[in-house]
Amino acid sequence: MSNVFFPDTDLSLETVEAGQVSRKIRAVGGGLMMVEVFFEAGACGAEHRHVHEQVSYCLSGEFVFTIEGETATVRAGDSLYVPPSALHGTTCVVEGRLLDIFTPQREDFIKT
């Protein structure tokens, strides 16, 4: 596989939580990583912190996000920013997909 092109047919869908959340690492390089995350309605991304900066773009569905105590509903076309070490989490209201970008890369997502 190329280290600059990432065709969908070469990418694996990884189960994060069976029947609830799965993800596909779309691209990695330099200090960036792009991950598509698939949520079933009712699935939660439990509140957590990480040292990475994160931006997320809602591809489809509806989510309720909380970032450092501030809560908002996010729908297709909306995006958000998670500062480094900010407490954040989400609940999927309507089945959907998020496109998450991280810097630096989430080494814990990469299988070697």
N, C-alpha and C positions, 0 to 999 in steps of 0.2 A: 504494500500500500504506500502511496505517495505521502510525503510529509507536508505537501502544500495543497493537494486536492483530496476531497473526502466524499466520494460518491455514496449516495444513500445505500446502494446495493452492497457496499463493503462494510457498512456499519451494523453493529449488533444492538438489539434492544435488551436492556438489562432490567430485571425485576428489582425494584427497590423494596416494595411491600406488595406481596402477592395479592392480585385482584384489586389493588388500590393505586399504586404508583409505579411507573417504569420510566426509564430514561435512555436516551441515545446520545452519546458524545458525538457531536457534529463535527467539531474541528478543534485542534490543539496546536499551539505553536508559540514560540517566544514566551511571553508572559501571559498569554490569553488562552481562554478555553470557552467553547460554546456548547451548551447542552440543551437538548429538547427534552422536556419532562411532560409525561402523559399522566393525567389525574382522572380517576373515576369520581363521580359526584359523591360527596361526603368524605373523600380522602383528605387527610391532614398532612401538612408538612409541619411537624412539631416545632415549637419555638426553639431556636438554637442560635449560636454565634459562631463565626469563623473570621479569620484574619483577612480574608479576601474581600475586595470590593466586588459588588455584584450589581448588574443591571438586568432586569427581566422585562420581556415583552410578551404580552398575552396574545397568543395566536388564535385561541378560541376558548369558549367557556366563560365562566364567571368564578372569581375567587375573592375571598375576604382576606386581606393581608393586614398584619400588624407589624409595624417596625418601630421599635423603641417606644411602645405605648400608643402610637398613632395608628388608627385603623381606617382602611378605605376599601371600597369594593373596586375590583379591577376586572375589566371586560376586554374582549377582543379589540385590539388597537391601542390599548393602554400600556404604559410602561412604568417602571419604578426603579429607584436606586436604593441599594442597601450599603451603607457605609461600613468600613472595616469594623469588626467586633460588635456590630449592632445586633441586639436581640430582635429576631424576626421569625415569623411563621405564617402559614396560610391554611385556609380551609377551602376546598373546592366546592362551590355551590352547584354549578352546572358543569358536567364533564368537559374537560378542556386540556389545553396544552400551553406550556410556557416555554419561551426560549430564554435561557439564562446564560449570561456572559460573566466570566470570572477573571479577575487578575489579582494576584498571580494565579496560575492554574491550580485547580483542586487536585492535588496529587493523590488524595484519598479516593478519588473517582477513577483514577487510571490503574488498570490492571496490567502488570508487566509479565 
